[in-house]
Amino acid sequence: MNAKEARTRALEVNTDVNDSQYAIIKKMIKTEVECGNYHTYVYVYIKPDVQKKLESEGFNIENLESFRNETTIKIKW
């Protein structure tokens, strides 16, 4: 594998991970909306590309305090 092939493969993997994380978060948002809520919490690091995509759709992303190396992110709409 040369450098160009490695770069292409890494980009494909990152795209797959971003798409997967985005789909999971959108499903969580849909579930919360159906319950009448205006926010949800995510307890994992949101990849920057996913965060930008959510913010471009009008969602507010708020990083809350973390305890014991845990990440808590609040997504509001």
N, C-alpha and C positions, 0 to 999 in steps of 0.2 A: 504494500500500500504506500503510495507516495503522499506528499503533503497535501496536494489538491484533493485526493480521494479522502484523506483523513478529515480535512476541513469540511467537505461535503457531508460525510457521514455524521460528524459531530453536529452539524447544523440540522440534519434530519432528526437526530435523537432529541436535540433541544426543542425542535418544533413539536415532536410527538409529546414530550413531557409538558410543554406549555398548553397544547390543545387538551390534553388529559386533565390537567389541573383546572383549566378554564371550564371544562364541561362539568367537573365535580362541583366547583363553586357555583356555577349557574344552577345546577340541580338543587343545591342547598338553598340558594336564594328563592327559587321557585317554591320549595317546600315551606319556607318561612312566610312568603307572600300569601300562600294558600291558608296559612294559619292566622293571617291578619297582622303579622309583625312588620316592622319597618327596619329591621337590622338582623344580622346574623354574625356569629363569631366563627373564625377560622383559627385553628390551633397549630397551623404549620406555616412555614415561610412561604409567602406568595412570590413567585418569580417576577422580576421587574416587567417583563413583557406582558404577563397576565395582568399585573396591577395597572399598567398603562391602558390596556384594552378595557378593563372594567371602569377605570376613571373616564375614558372617552365615551362610555355608555352612560355616564352620569352618576355612577356610584361613588360614595365617599369612602376612602380607605383610611382607617385610623389604627396606628400601632399603639397597643396598650402596653403597660408594664409587663415584663416577663419575670417569671420566678423559676429558679433552678433550670435555666437554659431553655425554658419553654417560651414559645412565641404565641401571643394572642393578638389577633387582628380583628377589628370590628368593621364590618361592611354595612353602610347605611344607604338607604335610598329614599 
